[in-house]
């Protein structure tokens, strides 16, 4: 499908993701991935901060409100917590979590898993998979739209986690 992959390898596509447990026959399956030059413990707080804001194109999905550029010290997420906030509204619900490793949420019929895969001491693969039961035309539209938004989100998480002011003590 157009727009179903960005920045992922065949092995990352073939692996199992927690969102797969929630949708047995998805019409939409999309994978995104980015290399982050920071340890997983520096990436994880940014991923969990998706509860506050979308971290993609704020002028589109957050009515111009800027997603926070500082960590605010949120408690660890729990199943049942809200998944995200966008355009001033709370959206979705966290459905699965393994602190430091994966966060899976549901929003508007789609399930998405953020998975952190450590790459040695100072690097992390940040993977995202989205699944949804829908018709193929909606799946195509969501896949292309999500590609644009999720790519920006992952690149923002990358930039924030790599910033020396956010984890300078973790860098050599």
C-alpha positions, 0 to 999 in steps of 0.5 A: 500500500502507498505510504505504508513504510518509512525508515524500516527494514524487512525484519522490522516489518516482520517482527511482532508488535503489541498493536497486532494483539488488538486487530486480527485482520487489519486493512491498514498496516503501516510501519515507521522507524528512525535511528536516534543517537541517544540511549533508550532511557533518553528516548522513552520520556519523549515517547510517553509525553505524547500524552500531552501533545502530538509532536508532529506538525503542530499547526495542523493537528494541535491548532498551532499550539507548540508541543512541549520542548522540555520534559515535564516529569510525567508519571509513567503511563498506565493502561487506561490513561489518555493516549494523546492530546491534540487541538486542545482535546484528549484523544484515545487510550493507552491499551498496553505498556512495557515501561522503557520498551513499548507504549501502545495506544488506541485512537479513532479506531487505530492502534499504534505501538511505539517500540524502542530497540536499544542499539548498543549503549548510545543509540536506539531504534524508535519504531512505530506500527499502526493497524486499523480495521477499515475499508481499503480506501480509508486505509490508503488515505490514513496511510498517506496522511499518517506517513506525513504526520508520523514521520514528523513526530518521530523526527521531533522525538529524535531531535529532542532526545538527541539534544545535549540539553535534554540528556547531556549527562548520558552522552560521552 
